[in-house]
Amino acid sequence: MERNIFEKQRDLNDRLNRYRDEYYNRNAPSVSDEVYDRLFDELKELEQETGIQMANSPTQTVGYPAVSRLEKTRHEIPLLSLDKTKSSMDLLNFMGEQQVMLMLKLDGLTVKLTYENGELLEAATRGDGDEGEIITHNTRAISGIPSHITYKERLVVTGEGFIRPSDFEELKTSLQDSSGKPYKNGRNLAAGSIRLMDAKICQERRLVFMPFGVLEGFPHLTRKSDKLRELRALGFQPCKYLVTKQKLTLENVEAGIYQLRQYATDKDIPIDGIVVSFNDIAYAQSCGRTGHHYKDGLAYKFEDDLHESLLQYIEWTPGRTGEIAPVAVFTPVEIDGCEVSRASLHNLSFIEDLELMAGNRILVSKRNMIIPHVEENLDRGGFSMVDTIPRVCPCCGQPTRIHESSGKGENGEDRIIKTLYCDNPDCETRRLKKFVHFVSQKAMDIEGLSEAALEKFIGQGFIHSYLDIYRLDRYRAEIVRMDGFGEKSWQRLWDAIQQSRNTTFERYLISMDIPMIGNTASKVLGRVFHYDLDEFRDAVYGGYDFRQLPDFGETLHNNIHDWFCVEDNFCIWEELQTMMNIQKPAVVEHSEDREQDNPFVGKTIVVTGKVEPYTRDGINDLIESLGAHAGSSVSKKTDYLVCGENAGSKLSKARDLGVTVLSPAEFFSMAGAE
């Protein structure tokens, strides 16, 4: 049967429903009764010819049913989500050598339809993936769902119920959500409308269903795309997709994304990304799943999802440098399967820009699907900095001050950044955080010495400086009697303390808490000063210019010299070394042949995203072993960017600067580390 007959039937179906809406709901008919009746008869003849009837067909929908509550239903095949990324490089790496489908990621609510003997048996929402709600009564109000099909075997179809952007622009002017506020987006309106008890009200919301997968049916077909194609002959209008015929380049992937985005815009279809999935069904099933998502696909997100919440209050916590960090505490929202109720507010300038105050409605996201972030304040107005910030430190009660410094805005523009400070060096929280840093894994790595334990020891007067940690055996008897401790706990702690005496140049330097000295900077200093703490100290007092080192700027140069100018710091630096065994790394000589074959010698390499099977420290160690410098940020001096999973903004910056971008596989191949 020719495809255009189904398109003609769908068009007639939608036109007649539009005319009915104009006549019954808006009292503004655009066609005469005679024209309507003629088109009605034509649709009825087509339905008899094709054997297909849409659930919202004017020939079928004499009335719209209502239910008292939504019944639950179990999904025999769980309707899990997909893992997500914002990097096109991740999509390329995911595809490998397999044929894939690139498909629109529709922005609405997932719906599952079940057919038996050609009749629509059940329509249900995705719910939590294992259990959804039955919304069969609303299928008469949703365009694109057939109630009768010619396929007589069991058929289970998954798809999305959504509202077209143009329709949402009209609807949002007259509809309000449960809080009495206008709907922010079509997704929220669609999700609420599909779950309405009254199909008559649902019908007014102009919902559309578009299938994107076949869970059961057409068992003789082995590719997802072939099963979707079969749905056209049953009256469905499947989601737009592209199928690869060869291995793609990054340019091919981005061109496909652009093509699909343009199609969605032209056809007035709401999307929030692109989905890539393996087309071969057997291979897709072999990929397995996690508790959250199937591994046979990857969703490329254009933007982070926004969720509305209520800012309850701002929590202020002093850090070890004296800066008091603001954290938003808001009504919990679920984002990507996780409950989120807190997000950093960064600094006073961020709070001031958003005019944030307790009681404001805010929009929250998880940037790059990882970090909770407050994106917008929906209740601006009446902001007062004086009324928002604490006048005294919430820990020690000493007066706070606002510090202004030069910095960069989110778009890279120069601006003044305001932060809140406690200048009291004896502030208990500041002191505690310094000790927490000292014992952390990247510093002295004293396992078992938790923040809670440190707080107890400081409160009892056992610890006043870093040196006292290595003299805790003086208080062994008292510690053994403390809550949470005993002989075994004490022994484990003391063994960890003794083990930490065997440390490295890098760990010792990080533990001193010199501002901006972390893993990368400490490794650079270790190589330059031959992993000798005395040589490094002598260089500082000799006026060494650290700005000549890669990624060392004016601020870091000043931080090092300023730190050593404080007498207490110098005393700790010298005395603590007497308790330590500073281990130097084994020197690995690279042969001339290896240097000639290694393209990375002397180059600066930056890594973004996750590079399996390495941790960030591990991949940086590999880079250093190649005679290259592991950079922390992308700049004009960067030679290569290695782009792993869930890459961040570094990828865009690298492209803007013309930096060579490598996939992990390309990097390992060039490095001879496969």
Salt bridges, closest charged atoms under 4 A:
GLU7 OE2 - ARG3 NE 3.11
ASP11 OD2 - ARG15 NH1 3.86
ASP21 OD2 - ARG26 NE 2.81
GLU42 OE2 - LYS8 NZ 3.20
GLU71 OE2 - ARG69 NH2 3.30
GLU97 OE2 - LYS247 NZ 3.22
ASP107 OD1 - ARG187 NE 2.67
GLU116 OE2 - ARG154 NH1 2.71
GLU119 OE1 - HIS148 ND1 2.60
GLU133 OE2 - LYS72 NZ 3.67
GLU133 OE1 - ARG195 NE 2.49
ASP167 OD1 - ARG206 NH1 3.15
GLU169 OE1 - LYS172 NZ 3.11
GLU170 OE1 - ARG206 NH1 3.17
GLU216 OE1 - ARG154 NE 3.02
ASP226 OD2 - ARG223 NE 3.26
ASP226 OD1 - ARG229 NH1 2.78
GLU254 OE2 - ARG655 NH2 3.00
ASP272 OD1 - LYS105 NZ 3.30
ASP272 OD2 - LYS301 NZ 3.19
ASP296 OD2 - LYS224 NZ 2.81
ASP304 OD2 - LYS86 NZ 3.30
ASP305 OD1 - ARG187 NH2 3.64
ASP305 OD1 - LYS301 NZ 2.88
GLU308 OE1 - LYS184 NZ 3.02
GLU308 OE2 - ARG361 NH1 3.43
GLU315 OE2 - ARG342 NH2 2.55
ASP336 OD1 - LYS84 NZ 2.99
ASP336 OD1 - HIS292 NE2 3.43
GLU352 OE1 - LYS418 NZ 3.28
ASP353 OD2 - ARG415 NH1 2.76
GLU355 OE2 - ARG380 NH1 3.75
GLU375 OE2 - ARG367 NE 2.91
GLU375 OE2 - HIS373 ND1 3.35
GLU376 OE1 - ARG380 NH2 2.83
ASP379 OD1 - ARG361 NH2 3.16
GLU410 OE1 - ARG367 NH2 3.32
ASP414 OD1 - LYS408 NZ 2.55
ASP423 OD2 - ARG401 NE 2.52
GLU428 OE1 - ARG431 NH1 3.55
GLU451 OE2 - LYS433 NZ 3.39
ASP468 OD1 - ARG471 NH1 3.53
GLU487 OE1 - ARG476 NH2 2.57
ASP513 OD1 - ARG320 NE 2.55
ASP513 OD2 - LYS434 NZ 3.42
ASP513 OD1 - HIS437 NE2 3.75
ASP532 OD2 - LYS584 NZ 3.99
ASP534 OD1 - ARG537 NH1 3.34
GLU535 OE2 - HIS530 ND1 3.05
ASP538 OD1 - ARG537 NH2 3.00
ASP545 OD1 - ARG547 NE 2.84
ASP545 OD1 - HIS557 ND1 3.65
ASP551 OD2 - HIS629 NE2 3.35
GLU554 OE1 - ARG547 NH1 2.77
GLU574 OE2 - ARG537 NH1 2.81
GLU575 OE2 - ARG471 NH2 3.24
GLU612 OE2 - LYS610 NZ 3.16
ASP621 OD1 - LYS523 NZ 2.66
GLU624 OE1 - ARG527 NH1 2.37
